Amino acid sequence: MSEKRSKGNVVAVRGSQSNTKIGVLVECDPSIKSIIINLDSENNAYIIEDLDETHLLIKENHLGELKARLDDRLKETVPVVENDSDSDRDVK
């Protein structure tokens, strides 16, 4: 049986891998996948298999750490908009 969870642009499905390793199927946008691959390139701790443009098989026991590092990376790259009063609606 698989478990499917979604958070933002990432969907994870739990499944089993041979040799009792547990993997999580992660579906994400290509841009998020690129960041995950970059994070994994530092020590190869997260990715079991790169499946296609939007899917990765991730080691379940490292999923929490990967999510935290991904959140940190996104905070660094995504600008924070303060006091946005829907100014685009003010344009006539």
MODELLER restraints for C-alpha pairs under 7 A, 6 or more apart:
rsr = mdl.restraints
at = mdl.atoms
rsr.add(forms.Gaussian(group=physical.xy_distance, feature=features.Distance(at['CA:2:A'], at['CA:13:A']), mean=6.20, stdev=0.5))
rsr.add(forms.Gaussian(group=physical.xy_distance, feature=features.Distance(at['CA:2:A'], at['CA:14:A']), mean=5.26, stdev=0.5))
rsr.add(forms.Gaussian(group=physical.xy_distance, feature=features.Distance(at['CA:2:A'], at['CA:15:A']), mean=5.66, stdev=0.5))
rsr.add(forms.Gaussian(group=physical.xy_distance, feature=features.Distance(at['CA:3:A'], at['CA:13:A']), mean=5.32, stdev=0.5))
rsr.add(forms.Gaussian(group=physical.xy_distance, feature=features.Distance(at['CA:3:A'], at['CA:14:A']), mean=5.20, stdev=0.5))
rsr.add(forms.Gaussian(group=physical.xy_distance, feature=features.Distance(at['CA:4:A'], at['CA:12:A']), mean=5.72, stdev=0.5))
rsr.add(forms.Gaussian(group=physical.xy_distance, feature=features.Distance(at['CA:4:A'], at['CA:13:A']), mean=4.40, stdev=0.5))
rsr.add(forms.Gaussian(group=physical.xy_distance, feature=features.Distance(at['CA:4:A'], at['CA:14:A']), mean=6.72, stdev=0.5))
rsr.add(forms.Gaussian(group=physical.xy_distance, feature=features.Distance(at['CA:5:A'], at['CA:11:A']), mean=5.74, stdev=0.5))
rsr.add(forms.Gaussian(group=physical.xy_distance, feature=features.Distance(at['CA:5:A'], at['CA:12:A']), mean=5.30, stdev=0.5))
rsr.add(forms.Gaussian(group=physical.xy_distance, feature=features.Distance(at['CA:5:A'], at['CA:13:A']), mean=6.44, stdev=0.5))
rsr.add(forms.Gaussian(group=physical.xy_distance, feature=features.Distance(at['CA:6:A'], at['CA:12:A']), mean=6.32, stdev=0.5))
rsr.add(forms.Gaussian(group=physical.xy_distance, feature=features.Distance(at['CA:9:A'], at['CA:28:A']), mean=5.47, stdev=0.5))
rsr.add(forms.Gaussian(group=physical.xy_distance, feature=features.Distance(at['CA:9:A'], at['CA:29:A']), mean=6.39, stdev=0.5))
rsr.add(forms.Gaussian(group=physical.xy_distance, feature=features.Distance(at['CA:10:A'], at['CA:26:A']), mean=6.48, stdev=0.5))
rsr.add(forms.Gaussian(group=physical.xy_distance, feature=features.Distance(at['CA:10:A'], at['CA:27:A']), mean=5.43, stdev=0.5))
rsr.add(forms.Gaussian(group=physical.xy_distance, feature=features.Distance(at['CA:10:A'], at['CA:28:A']), mean=4.48, stdev=0.5))
rsr.add(forms.Gaussian(group=physical.xy_distance, feature=features.Distance(at['CA:11:A'], at['CA:26:A']), mean=5.44, stdev=0.5))
rsr.add(forms.Gaussian(group=physical.xy_distance, feature=features.Distance(at['CA:11:A'], at['CA:27:A']), mean=4.83, stdev=0.5))
rsr.add(forms.Gaussian(group=physical.xy_distance, feature=features.Distance(at['CA:11:A'], at['CA:28:A']), mean=6.46, stdev=0.5))
rsr.add(forms.Gaussian(group=physical.xy_distance, feature=features.Distance(at['CA:12:A'], at['CA:24:A']), mean=6.06, stdev=0.5))
rsr.add(forms.Gaussian(group=physical.xy_distance, feature=features.Distance(at['CA:12:A'], at['CA:25:A']), mean=5.26, stdev=0.5))
rsr.add(forms.Gaussian(group=physical.xy_distance, feature=features.Distance(at['CA:12:A'], at['CA:26:A']), mean=4.34, stdev=0.5))
rsr.add(forms.Gaussian(group=physical.xy_distance, feature=features.Distance(at['CA:12:A'], at['CA:27:A']), mean=6.29, stdev=0.5))
rsr.add(forms.Gaussian(group=physical.xy_distance, feature=features.Distance(at['CA:13:A'], at['CA:24:A']), mean=5.46, stdev=0.5))
rsr.add(forms.Gaussian(group=physical.xy_distance, feature=features.Distance(at['CA:13:A'], at['CA:25:A']), mean=4.87, stdev=0.5))
rsr.add(forms.Gaussian(group=physical.xy_distance, feature=features.Distance(at['CA:13:A'], at['CA:26:A']), mean=6.53, stdev=0.5))
rsr.add(forms.Gaussian(group=physical.xy_distance, feature=features.Distance(at['CA:14:A'], at['CA:23:A']), mean=6.52, stdev=0.5))
rsr.add(forms.Gaussian(group=physical.xy_distance, feature=features.Distance(at['CA:14:A'], at['CA:24:A']), mean=4.56, stdev=0.5))
rsr.add(forms.Gaussian(group=physical.xy_distance, feature=features.Distance(at['CA:14:A'], at['CA:25:A']), mean=6.32, stdev=0.5))
rsr.add(forms.Gaussian(group=physical.xy_distance, feature=features.Distance(at['CA:15:A'], at['CA:22:A']), mean=6.47, stdev=0.5))
rsr.add(forms.Gaussian(group=physical.xy_distance, feature=features.Distance(at['CA:15:A'], at['CA:23:A']), mean=5.85, stdev=0.5))
rsr.add(forms.Gaussian(group=physical.xy_distance, feature=features.Distance(at['CA:15:A'], at['CA:24:A']), mean=5.97, stdev=0.5))
rsr.add(forms.Gaussian(group=physical.xy_distance, feature=features.Distance(at['CA:16:A'], at['CA:22:A']), mean=4.73, stdev=0.5))
rsr.add(forms.Gaussian(group=physical.xy_distance, feature=features.Distance(at['CA:16:A'], at['CA:23:A']), mean=5.83, stdev=0.5))
rsr.add(forms.Gaussian(group=physical.xy_distance, feature=features.Distance(at['CA:17:A'], at['CA:23:A']), mean=5.85, stdev=0.5))
rsr.add(forms.Gaussian(group=physical.xy_distance, feature=features.Distance(at['CA:22:A'], at['CA:59:A']), mean=6.35, stdev=0.5))
rsr.add(forms.Gaussian(group=physical.xy_distance, feature=features.Distance(at['CA:22:A'], at['CA:60:A']), mean=5.71, stdev=0.5))
rsr.add(forms.Gaussian(group=physical.xy_distance, feature=features.Distance(at['CA:23:A'], at['CA:57:A']), mean=5.86, stdev=0.5))
rsr.add(forms.Gaussian(group=physical.xy_distance, feature=features.Distance(at['CA:23:A'], at['CA:58:A']), mean=5.36, stdev=0.5))
rsr.add(forms.Gaussian(group=physical.xy_distance, feature=features.Distance(at['CA:23:A'], at['CA:59:A']), mean=4.80, stdev=0.5))
rsr.add(forms.Gaussian(group=physical.xy_distance, feature=features.Distance(at['CA:23:A'], at['CA:60:A']), mean=5.14, stdev=0.5))
rsr.add(forms.Gaussian(group=physical.xy_distance, feature=features.Distance(at['CA:24:A'], at['CA:57:A']), mean=5.48, stdev=0.5))
rsr.add(forms.Gaussian(group=physical.xy_distance, feature=features.Distance(at['CA:24:A'], at['CA:58:A']), mean=5.06, stdev=0.5))
rsr.add(forms.Gaussian(group=physical.xy_distance, feature=features.Distance(at['CA:24:A'], at['CA:59:A']), mean=6.32, stdev=0.5))
rsr.add(forms.Gaussian(group=physical.xy_distance, feature=features.Distance(at['CA:24:A'], at['CA:60:A']), mean=5.59, stdev=0.5))
rsr.add(forms.Gaussian(group=physical.xy_distance, feature=features.Distance(at['CA:25:A'], at['CA:55:A']), mean=6.82, stdev=0.5))
rsr.add(forms.Gaussian(group=physical.xy_distance, feature=features.Distance(at['CA:25:A'], at['CA:56:A']), mean=5.87, stdev=0.5))
rsr.add(forms.Gaussian(group=physical.xy_distance, feature=features.Distance(at['CA:25:A'], at['CA:57:A']), mean=4.61, stdev=0.5))
rsr.add(forms.Gaussian(group=physical.xy_distance, feature=features.Distance(at['CA:25:A'], at['CA:58:A']), mean=6.35, stdev=0.5))
rsr.add(forms.Gaussian(group=physical.xy_distance, feature=features.Distance(at['CA:26:A'], at['CA:55:A']), mean=5.52, stdev=0.5))
rsr.add(forms.Gaussian(group=physical.xy_distance, feature=features.Distance(at['CA:26:A'], at['CA:56:A']), mean=5.18, stdev=0.5))
rsr.add(forms.Gaussian(group=physical.xy_distance, feature=features.Distance(at['CA:26:A'], at['CA:57:A']), mean=6.11, stdev=0.5))
rsr.add(forms.Gaussian(group=physical.xy_distance, feature=features.Distance(at['CA:26:A'], at['CA:58:A']), mean=6.86, stdev=0.5))
rsr.add(forms.Gaussian(group=physical.xy_distance, feature=features.Distance(at['CA:27:A'], at['CA:54:A']), mean=5.42, stdev=0.5))
rsr.add(forms.Gaussian(group=physical.xy_distance, feature=features.Distance(at['CA:27:A'], at['CA:55:A']), mean=4.60, stdev=0.5))
rsr.add(forms.Gaussian(group=physical.xy_distance, feature=features.Distance(at['CA:27:A'], at['CA:56:A']), mean=6.69, stdev=0.5))
rsr.add(forms.Gaussian(group=physical.xy_distance, feature=features.Distance(at['CA:28:A'], at['CA:54:A']), mean=5.22, stdev=0.5))
rsr.add(forms.Gaussian(group=physical.xy_distance, feature=features.Distance(at['CA:28:A'], at['CA:55:A']), mean=6.51, stdev=0.5))
rsr.add(forms.Gaussian(group=physical.xy_distance, feature=features.Distance(at['CA:29:A'], at['CA:54:A']), mean=5.74, stdev=0.5))
rsr.add(forms.Gaussian(group=physical.xy_distance, feature=features.Distance(at['CA:30:A'], at['CA:53:A']), mean=5.99, stdev=0.5))
rsr.add(forms.Gaussian(group=physical.xy_distance, feature=features.Distance(at['CA:30:A'], at['CA:54:A']), mean=5.59, stdev=0.5))
rsr.add(forms.Gaussian(group=physical.xy_distance, feature=features.Distance(at['CA:33:A'], at['CA:54:A']), mean=6.74, stdev=0.5))
rsr.add(forms.Gaussian(group=physical.xy_distance, feature=features.Distance(at['CA:36:A'], at['CA:70:A']), mean=6.97, stdev=0.5))
rsr.add(forms.Gaussian(group=physical.xy_distance, feature=features.Distance(at['CA:40:A'], at['CA:46:A']), mean=5.69, stdev=0.5))
rsr.add(forms.Gaussian(group=physical.xy_distance, feature=features.Distance(at['CA:40:A'], at['CA:47:A']), mean=6.58, stdev=0.5))
rsr.add(forms.Gaussian(group=physical.xy_distance, feature=features.Distance(at['CA:46:A'], at['CA:58:A']), mean=5.47, stdev=0.5))
rsr.add(forms.Gaussian(group=physical.xy_distance, feature=features.Distance(at['CA:46:A'], at['CA:59:A']), mean=5.44, stdev=0.5))
rsr.add(forms.Gaussian(group=physical.xy_distance, feature=features.Distance(at['CA:46:A'], at['CA:62:A']), mean=6.03, stdev=0.5))
rsr.add(forms.Gaussian(group=physical.xy_distance, feature=features.Distance(at['CA:46:A'], at['CA:66:A']), mean=6.97, stdev=0.5))
rsr.add(forms.Gaussian(group=physical.xy_distance, feature=features.Distance(at['CA:47:A'], at['CA:56:A']), mean=6.84, stdev=0.5))
rsr.add(forms.Gaussian(group=physical.xy_distance, feature=features.Distance(at['CA:47:A'], at['CA:57:A']), mean=5.98, stdev=0.5))
rsr.add(forms.Gaussian(group=physical.xy_distance, feature=features.Distance(at['CA:47:A'], at['CA:58:A']), mean=4.60, stdev=0.5))
rsr.add(forms.Gaussian(group=physical.xy_distance, feature=features.Distance(at['CA:47:A'], at['CA:59:A']), mean=6.23, stdev=0.5))
rsr.add(forms.Gaussian(group=physical.xy_distance, feature=features.Distance(at['CA:48:A'], at['CA:57:A']), mean=5.33, stdev=0.5))
rsr.add(forms.Gaussian(group=physical.xy_distance, feature=features.Distance(at['CA:48:A'], at['CA:58:A']), mean=5.42, stdev=0.5))
rsr.add(forms.Gaussian(group=physical.xy_distance, feature=features.Distance(at['CA:48:A'], at['CA:59:A']), mean=6.17, stdev=0.5))
rsr.add(forms.Gaussian(group=physical.xy_distance, feature=features.Distance(at['CA:49:A'], at['CA:56:A']), mean=5.91, stdev=0.5))
rsr.add(forms.Gaussian(group=physical.xy_distance, feature=features.Distance(at['CA:49:A'], at['CA:57:A']), mean=5.02, stdev=0.5))
rsr.add(forms.Gaussian(group=physical.xy_distance, feature=features.Distance(at['CA:50:A'], at['CA:56:A']), mean=4.78, stdev=0.5))
rsr.add(forms.Gaussian(group=physical.xy_distance, feature=features.Distance(at['CA:50:A'], at['CA:57:A']), mean=6.48, stdev=0.5))
